[in-house]
């Protein structure tokens, strides 16, 4: 089969390798599509080469099943939960599958979906309804799953004001999920005009280009100097994280969805959090038992949410696909082997 490998420093190679074979509790999935996530861009750009096939936002069709598989069969269409979970540890028993103590990331520590076929443990299989295409189903993972999980922790109310920093695929889905939940005072911040235009289509009442004006100042103007009830960082950039924290009112809540590759943020806990009674909330991936919620959100918001997919490339053109994502000339880009 054909498969892509990252060689480090934005170099990749398309190789011909042997097809995977299933273990007794695995299936082989013929990859329908695999999305390009922001974390894939980080892996692609880093100097270190990857020893496994990347790609974790996978949907496809089962073509082979292991001897001990009984819940799925050949021909079933599935999405792949990116975190291998044991089902037995402290976290798995409490439904917190994204924190499994034996976790392995598909496309990180196990071969992923930038290939024609991928071996998937049974515990990572999520069934796709007939009425949803494989392309649409790719949105059920990171794009819808991550913000849905985070917003449940944030617990927004219909009359809340909220500012979303970052209008990439996850940020745009966040905006539309907020809109579907009844919120209308939604402000969106980005530095790319076409993303801000899509943010308006998703339900943002006001869009702010942070290259052209101070977003925190503008948010304060929009809220009579108070700040928003809620702020969300979906950009994963230090500036956006600080701006989200500074945009929220006293007693407000800040949700961090974005993954900051630098990993450090300098804040004055006493002045910016304690004295302002601000709640900081982190969120990571989603629980397997939330997948049906993701499906319902996609069905309700399908007309808007599917517009987040802007490009589909064959495996042979994956280099071109990564370049347009890195240059912010696209939203969600799918690789179709």
N, C-alpha and C positions, 0 to 999 in steps of 0.2 A: 504494500500500500504506500501511498504518498503521505509524508508527514513533514512538518516544519520543526526546525530546531533553532533556538536563539544561540548565537555564537558570541554575544557580548558586543557592547558599543554600537548598537543599532545595526548589527549584521545578523542575517538569518540565512538558513539553508534549507532547501526543499530536497528531501532524501526519499529514496525508495527503500523501504524496510519490510520485514516480515509482518504479516497480519497478527494481531494479538490473539491469544487463546484464552478462553474463560477458565477460571478456577471453578470449584464446585458451587460457590456462592456468588459467582459473577455472571454478567451477561456481556455480550459484544453488541455495541450500538453502532450502527451506520450513521455517521454524523450528518444531520440535516444542515444545521448551521451552528456556528460558534461565534459569539460576540467578542468584540474587542473592548476590554474594560480598561479603565485608567491604570489599574495595577499591572495589566499586561504591558502598557506603555512604559511603566517604571522598570519592569523586568527586561524589556527590549532595549532600553537605554543604558542599563547598568553595564559595567565593564566585564562582569563575570558571566561566563557562559552557563546555560542551563543544561543539566544532564537529562532532563525529561522533556517530553513534548508539552509545550504550553497550551493555554486555552482552557477556561473553566466555565464559560456560559454556554452550555451545550444542550442542544435538543436533537433528537433523532429517532431512529426506529431500531428495535431489537432484531438482530439477525441470527443470534445464537445464544443459547442459555446453558448455564452449568447444571450439573446433575441434581443439585439440591435446591434448585429454584422452582417454586410452586406458585408464587403470586403473580409472576409475569411470564409472558410467552412470546415466541417469535412473532413479529408483526406489530407488537404493542409500540405505540408512540410515547416517548418519555422525555422529560427534562431531567437534567442531572444536577442533583444537590452537590455542590462543589466540595463539601467537607465530609470525608469518610468518618462515620460515627459508629462506635461499637455497640451502642444500645444498652450497655451494662454499667457504665461508670456513674459516678455521682451526678454529673450534669445530664447525661442522656436519660437517666431514670426520671429526671425532673423536666424533661422535654426541651432542655437547653442544648440541643444537638450541635449548635454552632460552637460549643465550648468543650466538646468531647475530649477527654484526657488522652485518648489515643488518636486524636485527629491527624489526618493527612489531607493535604489540599490537592484535589485533582487539578492538574495543570501546574502544580507547584512541586509536590513531592511524588506525585503519581502522574503517569502520562495523561495528557489532556486532549482537547478537541480540535487542535489545528492539524487534523489528520482525517483520513477517510473513515477509520474505525477507531473505537476506543473501548477498552475494557472497563466496566463499571461494576462496583460492588452492589449487591441487591439493596443494601441499606441506603444507597444514594439515588435510587430510582423514584421519580415522581411522575405519575400518570397524567398525560395531556388529554383533555376532553376533545371529542371529535370535531367540535365547532371551532376550534382554535388551530391555526396553521402552525407549523414548526417555526416559522419566522416570528410570528406573533408570540409564540410561547417562550422565545428567548427573552422577552421582556419580563416574564414571570419571575426570573431569578434576580439578578442584582438590581435591575432598573426599577422594578416594582417592589420586589421582596425586601430590599434594604430600607427604602423609605417607609414602607408600610410598618415594618417592625419598629423603626425608630419613632414614627409618629404615634404609635400606640403608647410608647413610653413617655412621649411629650404630652399626650392627652390634650390636644387643642380643643377649644370650644368655638362654636359658630361665631360668636361676637368678638373673638380675639383678633388682634392685628398681628401680622407675622411678616418678617423679612427673610427671604431665601437668598443666600449668597452662593452663586454658582449655578449656571443654567446649562450645564451639560445634561446628558440623558437622565441621571439620577435626580438632579435638581429640578428638571422639567417634570419628571414624574411626581416628585414631591409636591410641586405646585398644583398639579392636576388632582392629586389625591386630596390635598387640602380643599380644593374647589369642590370636589365631589362630596366632601364632608360638610359642606355648607359655609365655609369661610369665604369672605369676599374682600376683606382688607388685606390683600396679599401684595407685597412689594418684592420685586425681583431685581437682583444685582448681578451684572456680569460685565465683561470688557469687550464682548463680541456682539455687534449689532444684530446679526441674523439670529443669534440665540435669544436675544431679548425680544425679538419679534415673535418667536415661537412661544416664549414665556407668556406673552399677552394672549396668544391663542389658547394656552393651557389654563388661563384664568387669572393671571397677574393683573391687578388693578393699575399699578404703576410700575414702570421699568426704569432702571437707573444704570447708566453706563459709568462705571467707576473710573474710566480713563478721562471722562469729561467733567465729572463733579465728585465732590466728597460724598460718598454714600451715607456715612453716618450723619453728617449734617443734613442731608436731604431727608433721611428717615425721621430725624428729630423735627424737621419742618412739617412733615406729613402727620406728625402725632402731637402737635402743639407743644413741642419741646420735651415731651415725656419719654418717648421711645416706644418701641413695640412691646406687646405682651410676650411675644415669642420671637426668637431668632434661630435660624438654621444655617449651619455651614455645610454646603454640599460641594464645595470646591476643593477642600483639602489643601489649602494654601495658607501660609501664616497670616498674610494680610487679611484674608477673608475671615479667618478664625478670630482675630483681634477685633475686626469690624463687627462681626456678629455679637461678640461680647459687649462691645461699646454701644450697640444699637438698641439693646433691650432695656426696658424700664426697670426701676427698682422693684424687686420681687418677681421679676420676669424669669423666663426659662430659656436656656440655650441648648440646642441639640447639635451635636457634632456627628455628621454622617461621613464627610469627606475624609480620605486617608492622606495625611500629610507625610510625604516621603522623607522630609527632614526630621520629623518626629519630635521637634522641640518647640515650645511656645513659652515665651517669658511674659508672665502676668503678675500683677500685684494682687495676691489672693485677698489680703485684708481690704484694700481700697476698691478693687473691682468686683469682688465676689462677696466677702463677708459683710462689709458695711452697706452693700447694696442688696443684700438678701437674694442674690441671684442663684438659681439652680443650674448646674452644668450636667448635661446628660450625654453619655457616649452611647453609640450603638454599633453592633457588629453583625453583619449578614442577617439571616432570619432563621426562625425555627421551622423545622420540617412541617410541624402541624399548622403552620400559617399559610401553607401553599394554597389551600382552597380559598383563603381570603384573597390571595394574590390573583387567583383566577377570576373571582367575582369583581374585583377592581378593574381588571382588564376588560371584562365583558361590559361593565358599566361605562367605562371610559374609552372603549376601543377606538371610536372615531378620531379621538385626539391622540391617544397614547401610541397608536401604531405609526403616527407621523414622526415619532422619535427615531424610527429606523429610516436612515437617509441613503444608505449605500449597501450593496451586497456585492462582494468580490469572490471570484474563484480562488482556490488555494494557491494557484500559480501566481496570482497578483497580490499576495499578502503584503509584500513590501510596500507597494503603492497604497494599500489600505492603511497600513500603520502610519505612513507619512501624512495622509490627509487628516487622520485623527490627531496626530501630534501637532499639526499646524492649525488645529481647531477649525477645519473647513468642513466638518461633518458632525453629526450627532452620533447615534448608535450605528456602528458599521458591523456588518455580519460577514463572516467567512463561510462560503458554501463549497465544501470539497466536491 
